[in-house]
Amino acid sequence: MSGIVRSAWRTSRARGWHDPALGVAIGMACLLFMAGPLLPGAGQRNWAVPALYNILQFGLPTVAAVRLADAAIEQGASASGCYLVVAVVVPIFGVWLFGPLLMPLLGSDPGWSLVNDLWLWTGTGVLLALGLAAYAHWRAGERALARQHAAEGERACQLQRLHAARLLALQARVEPELLFATLDEVRARAGDGSTQDDDAERLLADLIGLLRRLLPSAQANRSTLARELALVQAQARLGAQAMARHAGPGQDDPASAKPRPHPLPRVVATLPAECEHVEFAPLVLPALLRLLDPSGSRPWFLTARRIAADSADPRLLLELRRDDSAATGPVAADTHTQAAVLLERLQAVLGPSARLDLSPHGEIAAMLDLPWCPVPPSDVPANELHAP
C-alpha cells in the first residue's frame, strides 16, 4: 500500500498544478449537475459556499482517489474494479464524512435533510461513474500505447545489442596478414643478440596486448570507447613495426615481396575518466582512421567530452584532428560514401541520433556526436577496466 501511495504522490507532484485545477473542475461539475434538485431557490443563494463544499467533498478527493487507483493498476490491480471503488467510495466519504467535517467551518443549511444526502450521494455517484468510465477507456488506450512503445523500444535495444555483438565477433577475428607478419617479425628478431631479443619481446608483448583486446570476455555484449581506443593503439604499434620491416634492406626484391600492410595511424587521446566506459560501436574508430589517413603516416589527436551534461539527453562529442603541420583539405566524394556506411554502423549500435561529420572545421577532420550511454561496470571485462 505504501508503494501505491508513493507512486500516486510522485504522479501528482509531476503534474504540478494540474491536479488541483482538475479537482476544482470536478467539484464545479458536481455542483452544476446537482444544483437543480438540491438547491431550491438557487437564484437567491450564495454559490461560493456550495462550490467550496463540492470542491472539498468530491473534486479533490476524486483526483486523489484516481491517482491511487492508477498506481494500483500499474502494480497489477484490475482497472474496472479500482475505478468502480472510486465511483462508490468517494461519494460516500464526501457526503457522510467530509461534509460533516466541513460544516463547522463553512456553515450548514438548516433545511438540509437525509433525503438531500441520498440525492447528493446518488447524483454524484452517477456523475463520477460516467466520468470515470470515459477516463478508464482513455487510460486503457494510453496504457496500450505505452506498452507498444515500450515493446518497440525494447526491440530496438535488442537489435542494437545484436548489432554490437555481431561487430564484436567480427572484430575478434585477427587479421591474418597482420598476425603472420608480426609472428614472422618475432621469429626474425629472436635469437640474434640481446638487442634483437628485447625487440622481439616487446613486439610479442604488443601482439599479446592486441589479441587480448580483440577477444573480449564471453559476457561482453558491447564495446566501450576505452576498448576501441586501446585496440587502435595496439594495432598502430604492430602496424608501425610491420611497416618498418617492409622499409628495411632487401625488401625491394620482387622475389621476396609480400603484401604491404596498412597500419593504423598513432592516436594521442585526451579521454576524461567519465568518457572511458561509454558505449561505442565496434570497428568504427579503426575504419574511420583508415578512411581519413590511409597511409597511417602522421599522428592523430582524439578529444572526448560530455556535452549537455545537465540536460535529460547528454551527449558524447568526439573530435579527430591531425597535428598543426597537416592542413585539412576538402573531403572526397568516395570518402563521404564510405562515411555513410560507418554512420549506419554507429546508428545500428547507438541509435538513430548518432551523427558523423567529415566536413572540416579548422583543424578538425571528423566529429562524432553520439548519445551518452554509460556501460555498467558489470558489463566491462576486468582486463578493460585498467586498459592503458
C-alpha positions as CSV (number, residue, x, y, z in Angstrom):
1,M,0.0,0.0,0.0
2,S,2.9,2.4,0.8
3,G,4.3,1.8,-2.7
4,I,0.9,2.7,-4.2
5,V,0.8,5.9,-2.1
6,R,4.3,6.9,-3.1
7,S,3.6,6.3,-6.8
8,A,0.4,8.4,-6.6
9,W,2.3,11.2,-4.8
10,R,5.1,11.2,-7.4
11,T,2.5,11.4,-10.2
12,S,0.7,14.3,-8.5
13,R,4.0,16.2,-7.9
14,A,5.0,15.6,-11.6
15,R,1.7,17.1,-12.7
16,G,2.1,20.3,-10.6
17,W,-1.0,22.4,-10.5
18,H,-2.9,20.3,-13.0
19,D,-4.4,18.0,-10.3
20,P,-5.7,20.8,-8.0
21,A,-7.2,22.5,-11.1
22,L,-8.8,19.2,-12.1
23,G,-10.2,18.9,-8.6
24,V,-11.8,22.3,-8.9
25,A,-13.3,21.5,-12.3
26,I,-14.8,18.2,-10.9
27,G,-16.2,20.0,-7.9
28,M,-17.9,22.6,-10.1
29,A,-19.3,20.0,-12.4
30,C,-20.8,18.2,-9.4
31,L,-22.3,21.5,-8.2
32,L,-23.9,22.3,-11.6
33,F,-25.1,18.7,-12.0
34,M,-26.9,18.7,-8.6
35,A,-27.9,22.3,-8.3
36,G,-31.5,21.7,-9.6
37,P,-32.8,19.1,-7.3
38,L,-30.8,20.1,-4.2
39,L,-30.8,23.8,-4.1
40,P,-34.3,25.2,-4.2
41,G,-34.3,28.9,-4.8
42,A,-30.7,28.7,-6.0
43,G,-31.1,32.1,-7.7
44,Q,-31.2,33.7,-4.2
45,R,-28.4,31.7,-2.7
46,N,-24.7,32.4,-2.4
47,W,-22.9,29.9,-4.7
48,A,-19.5,30.4,-3.2
49,V,-20.1,28.1,-0.2
50,P,-21.8,25.3,-2.1
51,A,-19.0,25.5,-4.7
52,L,-16.4,25.2,-1.9
53,Y,-18.3,22.3,-0.4
54,N,-18.3,20.3,-3.7
55,I,-14.7,21.0,-4.4
56,L,-13.6,19.8,-1.0
57,Q,-16.2,17.0,-0.7
58,F,-15.8,15.5,-4.2
59,G,-13.4,17.3,-6.5
60,L,-10.1,17.0,-4.7
61,P,-10.9,13.6,-3.1
62,T,-11.8,12.2,-6.6
63,V,-8.4,13.3,-8.0
64,A,-6.5,11.8,-5.1
65,A,-8.5,8.5,-5.3
66,V,-8.0,8.3,-9.1
67,R,-4.2,8.7,-8.6
68,L,-4.2,5.9,-6.1
69,A,-6.3,3.8,-8.5
70,D,-3.8,4.4,-11.3
71,A,-0.9,3.5,-9.1
72,A,-2.7,0.3,-8.1
73,I,-3.4,-0.6,-11.7
74,E,0.2,-0.1,-12.6
75,Q,1.1,-2.7,-10.0
76,G,-1.4,-5.3,-11.5
77,A,-4.8,-4.5,-10.0
78,S,-8.0,-4.6,-12.1
79,A,-8.7,-1.3,-13.8
80,S,-12.5,-1.8,-13.7
81,G,-12.5,-2.8,-10.1
82,C,-10.3,0.2,-9.0
83,Y,-12.4,2.8,-10.8
84,L,-15.6,1.2,-9.6
85,V,-14.4,1.5,-6.0
86,V,-13.5,5.2,-6.6
87,A,-17.0,5.9,-8.0
88,V,-18.7,4.3,-4.9
89,V,-16.4,5.3,-2.1
90,V,-15.7,9.0,-3.0
91,P,-19.5,10.0,-2.8
92,I,-19.9,8.0,0.4
93,F,-16.9,9.7,2.1
94,G,-17.9,13.1,0.6
95,V,-21.5,13.0,1.8
96,W,-21.1,11.4,5.3
97,L,-17.5,12.2,6.3
98,F,-16.1,15.3,4.6
99,G,-19.4,17.1,4.6
100,P,-20.0,16.9,8.4
101,L,-16.3,17.9,8.9
102,L,-16.8,21.0,6.8
103,M,-20.0,22.2,8.4
104,P,-18.3,23.9,11.4
105,L,-16.0,25.8,9.1
106,L,-18.3,26.6,6.2
107,G,-21.7,26.6,7.8
108,S,-24.7,24.3,7.1
109,D,-28.1,24.6,5.5
110,P,-30.9,24.4,8.1
111,G,-33.2,22.8,5.5
112,W,-30.8,20.0,4.6
113,S,-32.1,16.5,5.4
114,L,-31.2,12.9,4.9
115,V,-33.2,12.9,1.6
116,N,-30.8,15.6,0.3
117,D,-27.8,13.4,1.4
118,L,-29.2,10.4,-0.5
119,W,-29.9,12.6,-3.6
120,L,-26.4,14.0,-3.4
121,W,-24.8,10.6,-3.0
122,T,-26.8,9.1,-5.9
123,G,-26.4,12.0,-8.3
124,T,-22.7,12.5,-7.5
125,G,-22.1,8.7,-7.9
126,V,-23.8,8.7,-11.3
127,L,-21.8,11.6,-12.5
128,L,-18.5,10.2,-11.2
129,A,-19.3,6.8,-12.7
130,L,-19.9,8.3,-16.1
131,G,-16.7,10.4,-15.9
132,L,-14.6,7.5,-14.6
133,A,-15.9,5.2,-17.4
134,A,-14.7,7.7,-20.0
135,Y,-11.4,8.2,-18.1
136,A,-10.9,4.4,-17.9
137,H,-11.4,4.0,-21.6
138,W,-8.9,6.8,-22.3
139,R,-6.4,5.3,-19.8
140,A,-6.7,1.9,-21.3
141,G,-5.7,3.3,-24.7
142,E,-2.8,5.2,-23.2
143,R,-1.5,2.1,-21.4
144,A,-1.8,0.0,-24.5
145,L,0.1,2.7,-26.5
146,A,2.7,2.9,-23.7
147,R,3.2,-0.9,-23.7
148,Q,3.5,-0.8,-27.5
149,H,6.2,2.0,-27.3
150,A,8.0,0.1,-24.6
151,A,8.0,-3.1,-26.6
152,E,9.2,-1.2,-29.7
153,G,12.0,0.4,-27.6
154,E,13.0,-3.0,-26.2
155,R,13.1,-4.5,-29.7
156,A,15.2,-1.6,-30.9
157,C,17.5,-2.0,-27.9
158,Q,17.8,-5.7,-28.5
159,L,18.6,-5.0,-32.2
160,Q,21.3,-2.6,-31.1
161,R,22.8,-5.2,-28.8
162,L,22.6,-7.8,-31.5
163,H,24.5,-5.5,-34.0
164,A,27.1,-4.7,-31.3
165,A,27.6,-8.4,-30.5
166,R,28.0,-9.2,-34.2
167,L,30.5,-6.4,-34.7
168,L,32.4,-7.6,-31.6
169,A,32.5,-11.1,-33.0
170,L,33.7,-9.7,-36.3
171,Q,36.3,-7.6,-34.6
172,A,37.6,-10.6,-32.7
173,R,38.8,-12.1,-36.0
174,V,42.5,-11.4,-36.2
175,E,43.7,-10.0,-39.5
176,P,45.8,-12.9,-40.8
177,E,48.2,-10.6,-42.7
178,L,49.0,-8.6,-39.5
179,L,49.2,-11.7,-37.3
180,F,51.6,-13.7,-39.6
181,A,53.7,-10.6,-40.4
182,T,54.1,-10.0,-36.6
183,L,54.9,-13.6,-35.8
184,D,57.4,-13.6,-38.7
185,E,59.0,-10.5,-37.3
186,V,59.3,-12.1,-33.9
187,R,61.0,-15.1,-35.4
188,A,63.4,-13.0,-37.4
189,R,64.4,-10.9,-34.3
190,A,64.6,-13.7,-31.8
191,G,68.0,-15.3,-31.1
192,D,70.1,-12.7,-32.9
193,G,71.6,-10.9,-29.9
194,S,70.4,-9.2,-26.8
195,T,69.0,-6.1,-28.6
196,Q,67.1,-8.2,-31.1
197,D,65.8,-10.4,-28.3
198,D,64.5,-7.3,-26.5
199,D,62.8,-6.0,-29.6
200,A,61.2,-9.4,-30.2
201,E,60.0,-9.5,-26.7
202,R,58.4,-6.0,-27.0
203,L,56.8,-7.0,-30.3
204,L,55.4,-10.2,-28.8
205,A,54.0,-8.2,-25.8
206,D,52.3,-5.8,-28.3
207,L,50.8,-8.8,-30.1
208,I,49.6,-10.3,-26.9
209,G,48.0,-7.0,-26.0
210,L,46.3,-6.7,-29.3
211,L,44.9,-10.3,-29.0
212,R,43.7,-9.6,-25.5
213,R,41.7,-6.6,-26.7
214,L,40.4,-8.3,-29.8
215,L,39.0,-11.1,-27.8
216,P,36.6,-9.6,-25.2
217,S,35.3,-11.7,-22.3
218,A,32.4,-14.1,-23.0
219,Q,29.8,-12.0,-21.2
220,A,30.7,-8.8,-23.1
221,N,27.9,-7.7,-25.5
222,R,29.0,-4.2,-26.1
223,S,32.2,-2.2,-26.6
224,T,33.5,0.9,-24.9
225,L,35.4,3.9,-26.1
226,A,38.4,3.0,-24.0
227,R,38.4,-0.5,-25.5
228,E,38.2,0.8,-29.1
229,L,41.0,3.3,-28.4
230,A,43.2,0.7,-26.8
231,L,42.6,-1.6,-29.8
232,V,43.5,1.2,-32.3
233,Q,46.7,1.9,-30.3
234,A,47.7,-1.7,-30.2
235,Q,47.1,-2.1,-34.0
236,A,49.1,1.1,-34.6
237,R,52.1,-0.2,-32.7
238,L,52.1,-3.5,-34.6
239,G,51.5,-1.8,-37.9
240,A,54.4,0.5,-37.4
241,Q,56.7,-2.5,-36.7
242,A,55.5,-4.2,-39.9
243,M,56.0,-1.0,-42.0
244,A,59.5,-0.6,-40.6
245,R,60.4,-4.2,-41.7
246,H,59.0,-3.6,-45.2
247,A,61.1,-0.4,-45.4
248,G,64.2,-2.3,-44.4
249,P,67.0,-3.5,-46.6
250,G,66.3,-6.2,-49.1
251,Q,62.6,-5.6,-49.1
252,D,62.5,-4.2,-52.7
253,D,63.4,-7.6,-54.2
254,P,60.3,-8.8,-56.1
255,A,61.0,-12.4,-55.3
256,S,60.7,-11.7,-51.6
257,A,57.9,-9.2,-51.9
258,K,55.0,-9.7,-49.5
259,P,51.6,-7.9,-49.3
260,R,52.3,-4.5,-47.8
261,P,50.4,-3.9,-44.5
262,H,48.1,-0.9,-44.0
263,P,48.8,0.3,-40.4
264,L,46.6,2.5,-38.4
265,P,47.9,5.9,-37.5
266,R,49.0,6.6,-33.9
267,V,46.3,8.3,-31.8
268,V,47.0,10.6,-29.0
269,A,43.8,10.7,-26.9
270,T,42.5,13.1,-24.3
271,L,39.9,11.0,-22.6
272,P,38.2,12.1,-19.4
273,A,37.6,9.3,-16.9
274,E,33.8,9.6,-17.3
275,C,34.1,9.0,-21.1
276,E,36.2,5.8,-20.9
277,H,33.4,3.4,-20.4
278,V,30.7,4.9,-22.6
279,E,29.3,2.6,-25.2
280,F,30.9,2.8,-28.7
281,A,30.3,0.9,-31.9
282,P,33.0,-1.7,-32.6
283,L,35.1,-1.4,-35.8
284,V,34.1,2.3,-36.4
285,L,37.2,4.0,-35.0
286,P,39.8,1.9,-36.9
287,A,37.7,2.2,-40.1
288,L,37.4,6.0,-39.6
289,L,41.1,6.4,-39.1
290,R,41.9,4.3,-42.2
291,L,39.4,6.5,-44.1
292,L,41.0,9.7,-43.0
293,D,44.6,8.6,-43.2
294,P,45.1,5.5,-45.5
295,S,48.9,5.8,-45.2
296,G,48.9,6.0,-41.4
297,S,51.9,8.3,-41.6
298,R,51.0,11.0,-39.1
299,P,49.6,11.0,-35.6
300,W,46.1,12.0,-34.9
301,F,44.6,13.7,-31.8
302,L,41.4,12.5,-30.3
303,T,39.4,14.6,-27.7
304,A,36.3,13.5,-26.0
305,R,33.9,15.4,-23.7
306,R,30.5,15.2,-22.3
307,I,28.1,17.9,-23.5
308,A,24.7,19.0,-22.2
309,A,25.5,17.2,-19.0
310,D,22.7,18.9,-17.1
311,S,20.0,18.0,-19.6
312,A,17.9,14.9,-19.8
313,D,19.8,13.9,-23.0
314,P,23.6,14.3,-22.5
315,R,25.8,13.6,-25.5
316,L,29.3,12.4,-26.1
317,L,31.3,14.6,-28.5
318,L,34.5,13.2,-30.2
319,E,36.8,15.3,-32.3
320,L,39.6,13.9,-34.5
321,R,42.3,16.2,-35.8
322,R,45.8,16.0,-37.2
323,D,48.8,17.9,-36.0
324,D,49.2,21.6,-36.8
325,S,51.6,20.8,-39.7
326,A,48.9,18.9,-41.7
327,A,46.2,21.0,-43.2
328,T,42.8,19.5,-43.5
329,G,41.7,19.7,-47.1
330,P,38.4,19.0,-48.8
331,V,36.8,15.6,-48.4
332,A,36.5,13.4,-51.5
333,A,33.1,12.2,-52.6
334,D,34.0,8.5,-52.1
335,T,35.1,9.3,-48.6
336,H,31.5,10.6,-47.9
337,T,30.2,7.3,-49.3
338,Q,32.3,5.3,-47.0
339,A,31.5,7.5,-44.1
340,A,27.8,6.8,-44.7
341,V,28.5,3.1,-44.1
342,L,30.2,4.0,-40.8
343,L,27.3,6.2,-39.8
344,E,24.9,3.3,-40.4
345,R,27.1,1.1,-38.2
346,L,27.1,3.8,-35.5
347,Q,23.3,4.2,-35.7
348,A,22.7,0.4,-35.7
349,V,24.5,0.2,-32.3
350,L,23.9,3.5,-30.7
351,G,20.6,4.6,-32.1
352,P,19.4,7.0,-34.9
353,S,20.6,10.1,-33.0
354,A,24.3,9.3,-33.6
355,R,26.0,11.7,-36.0
356,L,29.2,11.6,-38.0
357,D,30.5,14.8,-39.7
358,L,33.5,14.8,-42.0
359,S,33.2,18.5,-43.0
360,P,36.4,20.1,-41.8
361,H,36.1,22.8,-39.1
362,G,39.6,24.4,-39.0
363,E,41.9,21.6,-37.9
364,I,39.1,19.2,-37.1
365,A,38.8,16.4,-39.7
366,A,35.9,14.4,-38.1
367,M,33.3,15.0,-35.4
368,L,31.2,12.3,-33.8
369,D,28.1,13.4,-31.9
370,L,26.8,10.3,-30.0
371,P,24.3,9.5,-27.3
372,W,25.7,9.2,-23.8
373,C,25.3,5.5,-23.0
374,P,27.4,4.5,-20.0
375,V,28.2,0.8,-19.8
376,P,27.6,-0.7,-16.3
377,P,30.7,-1.9,-14.6
378,S,29.4,-5.4,-14.6
379,D,29.4,-5.4,-18.4
380,V,33.0,-4.1,-18.7
381,P,35.6,-7.0,-18.7
382,A,38.2,-6.8,-16.0
383,N,41.1,-6.5,-18.4
384,E,39.5,-3.3,-19.9
385,L,38.8,-1.5,-16.6
386,H,42.5,-0.6,-16.4
387,A,43.5,-0.6,-20.1
388,P,46.5,1.6,-20.9
